[in-house]
Amino acid sequence: MRTKKLKLPDGGTFNLPVPDAFGDSDLAASTTPTGRTAMYVIGAVGGAVAGVLIIYLATKITEAIERR
Amino acid sequence: METTPTLQAYRVGESLQDRMKILRGLLWSPRNGLQNPTMLALARRVTNGCRGRDAMCELRTIYQFVVTNVRYTGDMASIDTFSAPLRTLQMGGEDCDGHCLVNAALAIANGFQAKARITSNRGVTWDHIYCMVGLPKGRIERWIALDTTLARSLGDASRFSHEPPRAKYQDFELGRP
């Protein structure tokens, strides 16, 4: 097993054992995006939908004007 | 047959209680947390240079140790990842929840009561977490912040006891598995 030398405030070191392979315990991940990321995603999707809607309305208005 | 290690995945939504349950489990993990004697040995070794009963020296020393050995680094993109204290020290870097657990583990192993403070920058989302430690030991009159993510560089202990600006916060006990 390898060790990692941790620096101590008194100038010494502490040899922390490091396993050759990490196991699957003691590390965890949330499958849910963090709150801020979720807000970015909602903002991006909302912006895209609003953009498409604006272009659609502008096209319809232009067509109506041309018909006159 | 040998299996490939994988990250344990949790669906925790936005619930702070769910996240705290995971963090508390990692803090007290038998393999890489407070129930591993290596964690206790390390904690005692870190504060070895302080005089007996000098609680403030112990906290300053813990803070100095963490800012020296754990750099601040972000999570995987878009995913909250959590790590037990010894894992964080082995890897040498973590984000705020990892820093919080290392500080809490070292403090609790030295006889302090610790809690996690989760803060909101603007009152909309929960953005940050750090460790609060009670002083004096046993009959707490005040709480000291150990937010080692505030270090500007490895080894910078100038932000000891500083708390970042926040719109609101919630505290969670860490003192038992």
gemmi code that builds the backbone of each chain (N, CA, C; Angstrom):
import gemmi

chains = {
    "A": [
        ("MET", (0.843, -1.209, 0.000), (0.000, 0.000, 0.000), (0.874, 1.253, 0.000)),
        ("ARG", (0.521, 2.213, -0.816), (1.278, 3.460, -0.878), (0.877, 4.370, 0.282)),
        ("THR", (1.643, 5.429, 0.487), (1.252, 6.424, 1.485), (1.328, 7.812, 0.857)),
        ("LYS", (0.562, 8.737, 1.441), (0.640, 10.134, 1.019), (1.149, 10.937, 2.204)),
        ("LYS", (2.184, 11.734, 1.980), (2.749, 12.543, 3.062), (1.926, 13.812, 3.238)),
        ("LEU", (1.278, 13.925, 4.386), (0.530, 15.141, 4.691), (1.426, 16.059, 5.516)),
        ("LYS", (1.443, 17.341, 5.154), (2.275, 18.307, 5.884), (1.559, 18.747, 7.156)),
        ("LEU", (2.259, 18.691, 8.270), (1.683, 19.091, 9.556), (2.109, 20.509, 9.908)),
        ("PRO", (1.271, 21.224, 10.671), (1.601, 22.609, 11.021), (2.911, 22.750, 11.816)),
        ("ASP", (3.333, 21.701, 12.525), (4.586, 21.803, 13.297), (5.816, 21.464, 12.461)),
        ("GLY", (5.620, 21.284, 11.141), (6.747, 21.004, 10.252), (6.939, 19.534, 9.955)),
        ("GLY", (6.278, 18.665, 10.717), (6.410, 17.229, 10.499), (5.526, 16.748, 9.369)),
        ("THR", (5.482, 15.442, 9.194), (4.614, 14.842, 8.178), (3.844, 13.677, 8.779)),
        ("PHE", (2.728, 13.352, 8.174), (1.912, 12.206, 8.567), (1.739, 11.352, 7.322)),
        ("ASN", (2.156, 10.103, 7.404), (2.039, 9.201, 6.254), (0.660, 8.563, 6.233)),
        ("LEU", (-0.199, 9.061, 5.368), (-1.564, 8.543, 5.273), (-1.591, 7.396, 4.268)),
        ("PRO", (-2.029, 6.207, 4.701), (-2.108, 5.084, 3.751), (-3.086, 5.399, 2.617)),
        ("VAL", (-2.689, 5.057, 1.412), (-3.564, 5.242, 0.244), (-3.712, 3.886, -0.431)),
        ("PRO", (-4.941, 3.402, -0.588), (-5.122, 2.075, -1.204), (-4.691, 2.085, -2.670)),
        ("ASP", (-4.270, 0.915, -3.144), (-3.860, 0.815, -4.550), (-5.041, 1.019, -5.490)),
        ("ALA", (-6.223, 0.635, -5.031), (-7.438, 0.854, -5.836), (-8.527, 1.367, -4.915)),
        ("PHE", (-9.230, 2.381, -5.357), (-10.316, 2.920, -4.549), (-11.538, 2.023, -4.658)),
        ("GLY", (-12.200, 1.818, -3.547), (-13.429, 1.038, -3.542), (-14.610, 1.908, -3.913)),
        ("ASP", (-15.794, 1.314, -3.876), (-16.955, 2.086, -4.289), (-17.712, 2.684, -3.106)),
        ("SER", (-17.151, 2.557, -1.909), (-17.813, 3.209, -0.785), (-17.077, 4.504, -0.478)),
        ("ASP", (-17.681, 5.339, 0.333), (-17.068, 6.572, 0.813), (-16.871, 7.633, -0.251)),
        ("LEU", (-17.497, 7.449, -1.365), (-17.611, 8.499, -2.370), (-19.050, 8.445, -2.873)),
        ("ALA", (-19.677, 9.558, -2.998), (-21.074, 9.555, -3.417), (-21.312, 10.665, -4.413)),
        ("ALA", (-22.286, 10.476, -5.266), (-22.630, 11.509, -6.231), (-24.133, 11.650, -6.320)),
        ("SER", (-24.587, 12.871, -6.359), (-26.007, 13.119, -6.574), (-26.274, 13.095, -8.067)),
        ("THR", (-27.326, 12.401, -8.471), (-27.657, 12.371, -9.903), (-28.460, 13.598, -10.295)),
        ("THR", (-28.812, 14.400, -9.312), (-29.604, 15.589, -9.589), (-28.680, 16.785, -9.750)),
        ("PRO", (-28.863, 17.576, -10.794), (-28.030, 18.770, -10.938), (-28.199, 19.695, -9.733)),
        ("THR", (-27.180, 20.434, -9.426), (-27.289, 21.377, -8.317), (-28.282, 22.465, -8.669)),
        ("GLY", (-28.762, 23.192, -7.673), (-29.798, 24.195, -7.882), (-29.422, 25.230, -8.920)),
        ("ARG", (-28.192, 25.685, -8.856), (-27.784, 26.736, -9.786), (-27.777, 26.217, -11.224)),
        ("THR", (-27.287, 24.984, -11.400), (-27.248, 24.402, -12.740), (-28.658, 24.251, -13.282)),
        ("ALA", (-29.572, 23.804, -12.414), (-30.965, 23.641, -12.845), (-31.526, 24.975, -13.303)),
        ("MET", (-31.183, 26.048, -12.599), (-31.676, 27.367, -12.994), (-31.138, 27.765, -14.368)),
        ("TYR", (-29.844, 27.453, -14.609), (-29.261, 27.765, -15.917), (-29.993, 27.009, -17.028)),
        ("VAL", (-30.268, 25.727, -16.773), (-30.948, 24.895, -17.780), (-32.334, 25.462, -18.056)),
        ("ILE", (-33.074, 25.781, -16.985), (-34.432, 26.339, -17.156), (-34.349, 27.659, -17.927)),
        ("GLY", (-33.373, 28.500, -17.607), (-33.199, 29.786, -18.285), (-32.901, 29.610, -19.765)),
        ("ALA", (-32.032, 28.639, -20.085), (-31.650, 28.414, -21.485), (-32.836, 27.900, -22.292)),
        ("VAL", (-33.558, 26.918, -21.735), (-34.722, 26.361, -22.441), (-35.788, 27.441, -22.609)),
        ("GLY", (-36.052, 28.200, -21.557), (-37.047, 29.276, -21.619), (-36.670, 30.315, -22.650)),
        ("GLY", (-35.406, 30.673, -22.723), (-34.918, 31.656, -23.689), (-35.099, 31.162, -25.112)),
        ("ALA", (-34.800, 29.881, -25.343), (-34.927, 29.308, -26.692), (-36.387, 29.305, -27.134)),
        ("VAL", (-37.291, 28.893, -26.231), (-38.728, 28.855, -26.555), (-39.219, 30.266, -26.868)),
        ("ALA", (-38.825, 31.251, -26.057), (-39.241, 32.640, -26.281), (-38.717, 33.143, -27.629)),
        ("GLY", (-37.486, 32.784, -27.990), (-36.885, 33.200, -29.258), (-37.666, 32.665, -30.446)),
        ("VAL", (-38.000, 31.377, -30.400), (-38.767, 30.745, -31.492), (-40.129, 31.421, -31.626)),
        ("LEU", (-40.772, 31.690, -30.486), (-42.092, 32.326, -30.480), (-42.026, 33.714, -31.111)),
        ("ILE", (-41.004, 34.474, -30.784), (-40.847, 35.831, -31.328), (-40.677, 35.779, -32.847)),
        ("ILE", (-39.822, 34.842, -33.319), (-39.589, 34.705, -34.766), (-40.886, 34.316, -35.478)),
        ("TYR", (-41.647, 33.389, -34.882), (-42.928, 32.931, -35.468), (-43.899, 34.112, -35.585)),
        ("LEU", (-44.056, 34.886, -34.519), (-44.975, 36.023, -34.531), (-44.541, 37.070, -35.552)),
        ("ALA", (-43.213, 37.323, -35.613), (-42.692, 38.315, -36.558), (-42.991, 37.892, -37.994)),
        ("THR", (-42.845, 36.580, -38.276), (-43.138, 36.059, -39.618), (-44.614, 36.266, -39.959)),
        ("LYS", (-45.496, 35.923, -39.002), (-46.934, 36.058, -39.226), (-47.321, 37.520, -39.459)),
        ("ILE", (-46.744, 38.426, -38.705), (-47.056, 39.852, -38.845), (-46.609, 40.353, -40.216)),
        ("THR", (-45.393, 39.915, -40.616), (-44.862, 40.319, -41.921), (-45.777, 39.834, -43.042)),
        ("GLU", (-46.234, 38.557, -42.937), (-47.136, 37.987, -43.944), (-48.439, 38.788, -44.023)),
        ("ALA", (-48.968, 39.165, -42.866), (-50.233, 39.921, -42.817), (-50.069, 41.284, -43.476)),
        ("ILE", (-48.934, 41.920, -43.226), (-48.666, 43.239, -43.823), (-48.531, 43.120, -45.339)),
        ("GLU", (-47.817, 42.069, -45.793), (-47.608, 41.871, -47.238), (-48.926, 41.599, -47.967)),
        ("ARG", (-49.855, 40.871, -47.292), (-51.167, 40.564, -47.900), (-51.969, 41.850, -48.153)),
        ("ARG", (-51.795, 42.841, -47.327), (-52.515, 44.098, -47.492), (-51.906, 44.857, -48.661)),
    ],
    "B": [
        ("MET", (-15.167, -12.841, -8.684), (-14.993, -11.976, -9.854), (-14.780, -10.528, -9.407)),
        ("GLU", (-13.823, -9.871, -10.008), (-13.528, -8.487, -9.628), (-14.525, -7.521, -10.275)),
        ("THR", (-15.041, -6.593, -9.479), (-15.991, -5.625, -10.032), (-15.344, -4.246, -10.088)),
        ("THR", (-15.786, -3.445, -11.012), (-15.257, -2.089, -11.159), (-15.914, -1.167, -10.130)),
        ("PRO", (-15.113, -0.432, -9.332), (-15.720, 0.485, -8.373), (-16.498, 1.581, -9.095)),
        ("THR", (-17.592, 1.959, -8.509), (-18.384, 3.043, -9.085), (-18.794, 4.010, -7.988)),
        ("LEU", (-19.080, 5.231, -8.370), (-19.630, 6.179, -7.416), (-21.034, 5.740, -7.040)),
        ("GLN", (-21.344, 5.823, -5.760), (-22.724, 5.555, -5.366), (-23.583, 6.728, -5.812)),
        ("ALA", (-24.661, 6.442, -6.487), (-25.520, 7.515, -6.985), (-26.768, 7.653, -6.125)),
        ("TYR", (-27.130, 8.867, -5.825), (-28.315, 9.145, -5.026), (-29.182, 10.145, -5.775)),
        ("ARG", (-30.502, 9.963, -5.651), (-31.419, 11.002, -6.123), (-31.841, 11.787, -4.897)),
        ("VAL", (-31.288, 12.973, -4.755), (-31.557, 13.728, -3.532), (-32.368, 14.989, -3.784)),
        ("GLY", (-32.618, 15.305, -5.049), (-33.406, 16.501, -5.328), (-32.782, 17.729, -4.696)),
        ("GLU", (-33.609, 18.587, -4.175), (-33.122, 19.814, -3.554), (-33.175, 19.718, -2.033)),
        ("SER", (-33.452, 18.526, -1.510), (-33.629, 18.387, -0.067), (-32.304, 18.486, 0.674)),
        ("LEU", (-32.194, 19.468, 1.571), (-30.974, 19.602, 2.363), (-30.834, 18.433, 3.330)),
        ("GLN", (-31.968, 17.948, 3.830), (-31.918, 16.833, 4.786), (-31.326, 15.584, 4.130)),
        ("ASP", (-31.710, 15.323, 2.874), (-31.169, 14.156, 2.174), (-29.658, 14.288, 1.994)),
        ("ARG", (-29.228, 15.474, 1.609), (-27.792, 15.696, 1.405), (-27.034, 15.577, 2.725)),
        ("MET", (-27.623, 16.106, 3.782), (-26.956, 16.040, 5.087), (-26.848, 14.596, 5.582)),
        ("LYS", (-27.850, 13.789, 5.259), (-27.803, 12.377, 5.665), (-26.612, 11.680, 4.997)),
        ("ILE", (-26.392, 11.967, 3.729), (-25.247, 11.391, 3.012), (-23.943, 11.901, 3.629)),
        ("LEU", (-23.858, 13.209, 3.864), (-22.627, 13.798, 4.404), (-22.320, 13.246, 5.792)),
        ("ARG", (-23.356, 13.116, 6.635), (-23.145, 12.592, 7.988), (-22.655, 11.144, 7.931)),
        ("GLY", (-23.196, 10.367, 7.003), (-22.758, 8.974, 6.841), (-21.296, 8.893, 6.430)),
        ("LEU", (-20.874, 9.785, 5.535), (-19.472, 9.797, 5.098), (-18.559, 10.262, 6.236)),
        ("LEU", (-18.995, 11.256, 6.999), (-18.188, 11.768, 8.121), (-17.879, 10.672, 9.127)),
        ("TRP", (-18.915, 9.839, 9.407), (-18.758, 8.798, 10.425), (-18.448, 7.435, 9.801)),
        ("SER", (-18.037, 7.407, 8.551), (-17.760, 6.150, 7.855), (-16.729, 5.296, 8.597)),
        ("PRO", (-16.989, 3.985, 8.767), (-16.012, 3.108, 9.419), (-14.712, 2.973, 8.628)),
        ("ARG", (-14.801, 3.115, 7.315), (-13.596, 2.911, 6.494), (-12.790, 4.187, 6.320)),
        ("ASN", (-13.448, 5.287, 6.087), (-12.700, 6.513, 5.751), (-13.197, 7.742, 6.492)),
        ("GLY", (-13.815, 7.509, 7.629), (-14.302, 8.617, 8.442), (-13.904, 8.465, 9.893)),
        ("LEU", (-14.746, 9.021, 10.758), (-14.394, 9.104, 12.177), (-14.311, 7.750, 12.883)),
        ("GLN", (-14.889, 6.707, 12.308), (-14.794, 5.402, 12.966), (-13.531, 4.640, 12.563)),
        ("ASN", (-12.715, 5.232, 11.709), (-11.421, 4.639, 11.359), (-10.363, 5.224, 12.303)),
        ("PRO", (-9.634, 4.380, 13.047), (-8.636, 4.880, 13.999), (-7.564, 5.770, 13.355)),
        ("THR", (-7.318, 5.605, 12.055), (-6.334, 6.469, 11.376), (-6.777, 7.928, 11.442)),
        ("MET", (-8.083, 8.146, 11.339), (-8.621, 9.518, 11.410), (-8.334, 10.115, 12.779)),
        ("LEU", (-8.532, 9.311, 13.812), (-8.283, 9.775, 15.184), (-6.792, 10.051, 15.402)),
        ("ALA", (-5.956, 9.138, 14.910), (-4.499, 9.312, 15.057), (-4.038, 10.579, 14.348)),
        ("LEU", (-4.557, 10.816, 13.147), (-4.192, 12.017, 12.398), (-4.641, 13.276, 13.148)),
        ("ALA", (-5.876, 13.247, 13.649), (-6.419, 14.425, 14.351), (-5.555, 14.771, 15.568)),
        ("ARG", (-5.150, 13.765, 16.303), (-4.327, 14.009, 17.493), (-2.936, 14.511, 17.092)),
        ("ARG", (-2.427, 13.976, 15.992), (-1.095, 14.379, 15.530), (-1.110, 15.834, 15.061)),
        ("VAL", (-2.199, 16.246, 14.420), (-2.290, 17.625, 13.896), (-2.184, 18.644, 15.026)),
        ("THR", (-2.849, 18.372, 16.155), (-2.893, 19.344, 17.258), (-1.821, 19.077, 18.313)),
        ("ASN", (-0.883, 18.218, 17.990), (0.129, 17.804, 18.962), (0.994, 18.963, 19.466)),
        ("GLY", (1.125, 20.004, 18.658), (1.996, 21.121, 19.060), (1.331, 22.113, 20.001)),
        ("CYS", (0.037, 21.949, 20.271), (-0.675, 22.887, 21.155), (-0.560, 22.447, 22.609)),
        ("ARG", (-0.603, 23.414, 23.486), (-0.631, 23.079, 24.909), (-1.961, 22.420, 25.241)),
        ("GLY", (-2.013, 21.657, 26.302), (-3.260, 21.028, 26.722), (-4.322, 22.074, 27.014)),
        ("ARG", (-5.554, 21.803, 26.616), (-6.721, 22.675, 26.856), (-6.668, 24.006, 26.124)),
        ("ASP", (-5.748, 24.165, 25.184), (-5.708, 25.400, 24.386), (-6.568, 25.177, 23.129)),
        ("ALA", (-7.876, 25.320, 23.305), (-8.816, 24.991, 22.233), (-8.615, 25.877, 21.010)),
        ("MET", (-8.355, 27.154, 21.213), (-8.199, 28.048, 20.066), (-6.970, 27.657, 19.239)),
        ("CYS", (-5.884, 27.275, 19.920), (-4.683, 26.800, 19.205), (-5.031, 25.561, 18.382)),
        ("GLU", (-5.817, 24.661, 18.957), (-6.191, 23.438, 18.230), (-6.982, 23.779, 16.964)),
        ("LEU", (-7.909, 24.713, 17.085), (-8.714, 25.068, 15.911), (-7.875, 25.755, 14.835)),
        ("ARG", (-6.995, 26.655, 15.272), (-6.113, 27.315, 14.295), (-5.233, 26.290, 13.585)),
        ("THR", (-4.749, 25.312, 14.352), (-3.870, 24.291, 13.786), (-4.615, 23.399, 12.797)),
        ("ILE", (-5.858, 23.057, 13.147), (-6.679, 22.256, 12.225), (-6.892, 23.034, 10.924)),
        ("TYR", (-7.212, 24.319, 11.067), (-7.459, 25.155, 9.877), (-6.198, 25.207, 8.994)),
        ("GLN", (-5.045, 25.430, 9.655), (-3.769, 25.500, 8.929), (-3.497, 24.178, 8.195)),
        ("PHE", (-3.754, 23.076, 8.873), (-3.516, 21.764, 8.277), (-4.385, 21.560, 7.025)),
        ("VAL", (-5.651, 21.927, 7.114), (-6.558, 21.672, 5.982), (-6.222, 22.574, 4.793)),
        ("VAL", (-5.960, 23.857, 5.047), (-5.638, 24.733, 3.903), (-4.307, 24.338, 3.258)),
        ("THR", (-3.461, 23.640, 3.993), (-2.174, 23.200, 3.442), (-2.316, 21.927, 2.602)),
        ("ASN", (-3.235, 21.056, 2.990), (-3.280, 19.732, 2.363), (-4.481, 19.464, 1.457)),
        ("VAL", (-5.484, 20.338, 1.504), (-6.668, 20.135, 0.657), (-6.910, 21.406, -0.141)),
        ("ARG", (-6.701, 21.340, -1.434), (-6.983, 22.514, -2.260), (-8.460, 22.530, -2.628)),
        ("TYR", (-8.955, 23.720, -2.933), (-10.349, 23.812, -3.361), (-10.446, 23.450, -4.834)),
        ("THR", (-11.326, 22.523, -5.130), (-11.570, 22.184, -6.527), (-13.053, 21.907, -6.705)),
        ("GLY", (-13.566, 22.130, -7.881), (-15.000, 21.973, -8.115), (-15.414, 20.519, -8.214)),
        ("ASP", (-16.742, 20.309, -8.226), (-17.301, 18.975, -8.431), (-17.178, 18.580, -9.892)),
        ("MET", (-17.571, 17.344, -10.180), (-17.797, 16.967, -11.576), (-18.835, 17.933, -12.143)),
        ("ALA", (-18.750, 18.214, -13.421), (-19.678, 19.181, -14.014), (-21.128, 18.772, -13.758)),
        ("SER", (-21.881, 19.662, -13.165), (-23.332, 19.516, -12.957), (-23.739, 18.439, -11.955)),
        ("ILE", (-22.779, 17.818, -11.279), (-23.133, 16.753, -10.335), (-22.504, 17.050, -8.980)),
        ("ASP", (-23.312, 17.014, -7.935), (-22.793, 17.162, -6.581), (-22.086, 15.873, -6.193)),
        ("THR", (-20.792, 15.937, -5.895), (-20.105, 14.739, -5.417), (-19.671, 14.957, -3.973)),
        ("PHE", (-19.718, 13.890, -3.188), (-19.389, 13.956, -1.769), (-18.298, 12.930, -1.477)),
        ("SER", (-17.432, 13.249, -0.527), (-16.301, 12.378, -0.252), (-16.051, 12.290, 1.250)),
        ("ALA", (-15.727, 11.084, 1.740), (-15.397, 10.898, 3.148), (-14.075, 11.602, 3.471)),
        ("PRO", (-13.845, 11.977, 4.734), (-12.669, 12.792, 5.078), (-11.314, 12.195, 4.652)),
        ("LEU", (-11.099, 10.908, 4.917), (-9.799, 10.341, 4.546), (-9.636, 10.268, 3.029)),
        ("ARG", (-10.740, 10.021, 2.320), (-10.678, 10.034, 0.849), (-10.269, 11.418, 0.341)),
        ("THR", (-10.852, 12.451, 0.931), (-10.516, 13.816, 0.518), (-9.029, 14.087, 0.747)),
        ("LEU", (-8.512, 13.642, 1.893), (-7.090, 13.863, 2.191), (-6.207, 13.049, 1.249)),
        ("GLN", (-6.642, 11.840, 0.893), (-5.861, 11.027, -0.046), (-5.821, 11.675, -1.426)),
        ("MET", (-6.938, 12.280, -1.815), (-7.010, 12.880, -3.150), (-6.469, 14.310, -3.174)),
        ("GLY", (-6.457, 14.966, -2.033), (-5.822, 16.281, -1.946), (-6.646, 17.449, -2.445)),
        ("GLY", (-7.915, 17.233, -2.749), (-8.743, 18.344, -3.227), (-10.217, 17.999, -3.141)),
        ("GLU", (-11.028, 18.973, -2.874), (-12.494, 18.781, -2.824), (-13.155, 20.146, -2.871)),
        ("ASP", (-14.468, 20.118, -3.006), (-15.204, 21.390, -2.949), (-15.667, 21.631, -1.507)),
        ("CYS", (-16.654, 22.502, -1.324), (-16.979, 22.949, 0.029), (-17.448, 21.828, 0.952)),
        ("ASP", (-18.232, 20.860, 0.424), (-18.713, 19.815, 1.334), (-17.571, 18.917, 1.812)),
        ("GLY", (-16.602, 18.652, 0.932), (-15.436, 17.861, 1.334), (-14.599, 18.577, 2.380)),
        ("HIS", (-14.377, 19.896, 2.177), (-13.637, 20.690, 3.166), (-14.365, 20.675, 4.511)),
        ("CYS", (-15.675, 20.824, 4.463), (-16.479, 20.846, 5.688), (-16.289, 19.548, 6.475)),
        ("LEU", (-16.320, 18.408, 5.777), (-16.220, 17.124, 6.473), (-14.826, 16.896, 7.059)),
        ("VAL", (-13.770, 17.327, 6.367), (-12.418, 17.153, 6.918), (-12.261, 18.005, 8.184)),
        ("ASN", (-12.696, 19.264, 8.118), (-12.619, 20.124, 9.299), (-13.427, 19.548, 10.459)),
        ("ALA", (-14.640, 19.075, 10.149), (-15.503, 18.529, 11.200), (-14.889, 17.278, 11.822)),
        ("ALA", (-14.334, 16.401, 10.985), (-13.746, 15.166, 11.499), (-12.575, 15.463, 12.436)),
        ("LEU", (-11.708, 16.391, 12.022), (-10.546, 16.732, 12.849), (-10.995, 17.398, 14.158)),
        ("ALA", (-12.017, 18.248, 14.079), (-12.495, 18.939, 15.276), (-13.177, 17.965, 16.238)),
        ("ILE", (-14.080, 17.139, 15.704), (-14.811, 16.185, 16.558), (-13.837, 15.211, 17.224)),
        ("ALA", (-12.850, 14.740, 16.467), (-11.864, 13.813, 17.028), (-11.014, 14.472, 18.107)),
        ("ASN", (-10.967, 15.802, 18.120), (-10.233, 16.519, 19.171), (-11.156, 16.989, 20.299)),
        ("GLY", (-12.401, 16.505, 20.308), (-13.286, 16.783, 21.435), (-14.231, 17.954, 21.266)),
        ("PHE", (-14.264, 18.555, 20.079), (-15.170, 19.690, 19.834), (-16.522, 19.186, 19.338)),
        ("GLN", (-17.550, 19.994, 19.550), (-18.823, 19.762, 18.869), (-18.804, 20.546, 17.567)),
        ("ALA", (-19.301, 19.924, 16.515), (-19.277, 20.583, 15.202), (-20.634, 20.493, 14.538)),
        ("LYS", (-20.935, 21.477, 13.726), (-22.145, 21.429, 12.919), (-21.828, 21.961, 11.528)),
        ("ALA", (-22.716, 21.666, 10.596), (-22.537, 22.157, 9.224), (-23.459, 23.345, 9.019)),
        ("ARG", (-22.933, 24.404, 8.457), (-23.754, 25.576, 8.127), (-23.906, 25.640, 6.606)),
        ("ILE", (-25.133, 25.522, 6.130), (-25.419, 25.622, 4.693), (-25.968, 27.016, 4.434)),
        ("THR", (-25.376, 27.701, 3.465), (-25.740, 29.104, 3.254), (-26.285, 29.346, 1.847)),
        ("SER", (-27.050, 30.411, 1.749), (-27.584, 30.858, 0.468), (-27.016, 32.242, 0.186)),
        ("ASN", (-26.427, 32.415, -0.984), (-25.797, 33.706, -1.302), (-26.825, 34.824, -1.429)),
        ("ARG", (-27.947, 34.534, -2.151), (-28.939, 35.586, -2.411), (-30.330, 35.229, -1.908)),
        ("GLY", (-30.436, 34.126, -1.182), (-31.729, 33.729, -0.645), (-32.577, 32.915, -1.601)),
        ("VAL", (-32.015, 32.530, -2.760), (-32.791, 31.781, -3.755), (-32.405, 30.304, -3.747)),
        ("THR", (-31.111, 30.023, -3.885), (-30.635, 28.635, -3.900), (-29.689, 28.422, -2.719)),
        ("TRP", (-29.473, 27.150, -2.357), (-28.480, 26.817, -1.331), (-27.155, 26.607, -2.037)),
        ("ASP", (-26.142, 27.396, -1.682), (-24.933, 27.466, -2.500), (-23.661, 26.938, -1.838)),
        ("HIS", (-23.608, 26.947, -0.509), (-22.314, 26.729, 0.134), (-22.502, 26.024, 1.483)),
        ("ILE", (-21.430, 25.361, 1.939), (-21.458, 24.696, 3.244), (-20.090, 24.817, 3.890)),
        ("TYR", (-20.065, 25.029, 5.192), (-18.806, 25.006, 5.926), (-19.060, 24.561, 7.356)),
        ("CYS", (-17.955, 24.322, 8.071), (-18.032, 23.737, 9.406), (-18.028, 24.833, 10.480)),
        ("MET", (-18.883, 24.666, 11.483), (-18.890, 25.548, 12.649), (-18.502, 24.703, 13.868)),
        ("VAL", (-17.622, 25.241, 14.710), (-17.132, 24.486, 15.868), (-17.429, 25.260, 17.147)),
        ("GLY", (-17.944, 24.546, 18.154), (-18.343, 25.185, 19.405), (-17.193, 25.382, 20.372)),
        ("LEU", (-17.188, 26.546, 21.012), (-16.193, 26.876, 22.035), (-16.902, 27.385, 23.277)),
        ("PRO", (-16.410, 27.132, 24.484), (-15.385, 26.135, 24.799), (-15.950, 24.711, 24.667)),
        ("LYS", (-15.061, 23.735, 24.712), (-15.501, 22.347, 24.611), (-16.446, 22.034, 25.780)),
        ("GLY", (-17.534, 21.367, 25.481), (-18.417, 20.897, 26.551), (-19.476, 21.887, 26.989)),
        ("ARG", (-19.182, 23.168, 27.034), (-20.196, 24.171, 27.450), (-20.109, 25.353, 26.479)),
        ("ILE", (-20.716, 25.154, 25.343), (-20.525, 26.069, 24.213), (-21.144, 27.440, 24.464)),
        ("GLU", (-20.332, 28.471, 24.241), (-20.809, 29.852, 24.354), (-20.813, 30.549, 22.995)),
        ("ARG", (-19.957, 30.091, 22.081), (-19.927, 30.691, 20.745), (-19.441, 29.660, 19.730)),
        ("TRP", (-19.659, 30.019, 18.458), (-19.280, 29.116, 17.371), (-18.245, 29.801, 16.484)),
        ("ILE", (-17.220, 29.032, 16.104), (-16.149, 29.529, 15.233), (-16.298, 28.862, 13.865)),
        ("ALA", (-16.210, 29.661, 12.802), (-16.312, 29.117, 11.446), (-14.964, 28.573, 10.975)),
        ("LEU", (-14.991, 27.364, 10.425), (-13.803, 26.811, 9.764), (-14.171, 26.638, 8.282)),
        ("ASP", (-14.028, 27.703, 7.507), (-14.302, 27.628, 6.069), (-12.973, 27.695, 5.324)),
        ("THR", (-12.388, 26.528, 5.112), (-11.063, 26.467, 4.487), (-11.126, 26.684, 2.973)),
        ("THR", (-12.331, 26.786, 2.418), (-12.417, 27.084, 0.981), (-12.092, 28.553, 0.698)),
        ("LEU", (-12.033, 29.357, 1.750), (-11.744, 30.779, 1.557), (-10.252, 31.057, 1.336)),
        ("ALA", (-9.408, 30.050, 1.551), (-7.961, 30.241, 1.372), (-7.658, 30.688, -0.057)),
        ("ARG", (-6.822, 31.702, -0.190), (-6.503, 32.221, -1.532), (-5.471, 31.345, -2.236)),
        ("SER", (-4.717, 30.595, -1.451), (-3.723, 29.684, -2.023), (-3.462, 28.589, -1.007)),
        ("LEU", (-2.791, 27.521, -1.427), (-2.477, 26.434, -0.507), (-1.651, 26.981, 0.647)),
        ("GLY", (-2.079, 26.724, 1.876), (-1.336, 27.164, 3.051), (-1.769, 28.510, 3.606)),
        ("ASP", (-2.663, 29.213, 2.914), (-3.112, 30.538, 3.374), (-4.159, 30.367, 4.486)),
        ("ALA", (-3.775, 30.666, 5.718), (-4.683, 30.509, 6.860), (-5.205, 31.849, 7.367)),
        ("SER", (-5.086, 32.895, 6.554), (-5.469, 34.236, 7.010), (-6.982, 34.387, 7.188)),
        ("ARG", (-7.783, 33.470, 6.637), (-9.249, 33.607, 6.732), (-9.824, 32.735, 7.842)),
        ("PHE", (-8.987, 32.356, 8.792), (-9.463, 31.571, 9.937), (-10.615, 32.313, 10.633)),
        ("SER", (-11.692, 31.619, 10.912), (-12.894, 32.108, 11.612), (-13.725, 33.083, 10.767)),
        ("HIS", (-13.348, 33.315, 9.507), (-14.149, 34.182, 8.628), (-15.358, 33.408, 8.099)),
        ("GLU", (-16.459, 34.114, 7.936), (-17.628, 33.538, 7.278), (-17.923, 34.343, 6.022)),
        ("PRO", (-18.245, 33.668, 4.919), (-18.561, 34.406, 3.688), (-19.908, 35.115, 3.823)),
        ("PRO", (-20.158, 36.174, 3.048), (-21.440, 36.852, 3.090), (-22.580, 35.909, 2.688)),
        ("ARG", (-23.749, 36.071, 3.285), (-24.861, 35.157, 2.998), (-26.182, 35.860, 3.256)),
        ("ALA", (-27.217, 35.443, 2.506), (-28.555, 36.005, 2.714), (-29.300, 35.243, 3.800)),
        ("LYS", (-29.074, 33.933, 3.878), (-29.700, 33.121, 4.932), (-28.876, 31.846, 5.112)),
        ("TYR", (-29.149, 31.130, 6.207), (-28.414, 29.882, 6.439), (-29.251, 28.917, 7.263)),
        ("GLN", (-28.820, 27.642, 7.235), (-29.400, 26.619, 8.110), (-28.248, 25.820, 8.709)),
        ("ASP", (-28.369, 25.468, 9.991), (-27.347, 24.659, 10.660), (-27.832, 23.233, 10.847)),
        ("PHE", (-26.904, 22.279, 10.727), (-27.225, 20.869, 10.895), (-26.184, 20.221, 11.806)),
        ("GLU", (-26.667, 19.456, 12.775), (-25.774, 18.753, 13.691), (-24.965, 17.684, 12.943)),
        ("LEU", (-23.719, 17.522, 13.350), (-22.871, 16.495, 12.744), (-22.373, 15.501, 13.784)),
        ("GLY", (-22.714, 15.744, 15.040), (-22.064, 15.063, 16.144), (-22.381, 13.613, 16.386)),
        ("ARG", (-23.189, 12.976, 15.564), (-23.426, 11.551, 15.760), (-23.676, 10.888, 14.401)),
        ("PRO", (-23.380, 9.561, 14.316), (-23.523, 8.890, 13.027), (-24.968, 8.917, 12.514)),
    ],
}
model = gemmi.Model(1)
for chain_id, residues in chains.items():
    chain = gemmi.Chain(chain_id)
    for i, (resn, *xyz) in enumerate(residues, 1):
        res = gemmi.Residue()
        res.name, res.seqid = resn, gemmi.SeqId(i, " ")
        for name, pos in zip(("N", "CA", "C"), xyz):
            atom = gemmi.Atom()
            atom.name, atom.element = name, gemmi.Element(name[0])
            atom.pos, atom.b_iso = gemmi.Position(*pos), 0.0
            res.add_atom(atom)
        chain.add_residue(res)
    model.add_chain(chain)
structure = gemmi.Structure()
structure.add_model(model)
structure.setup_entities()
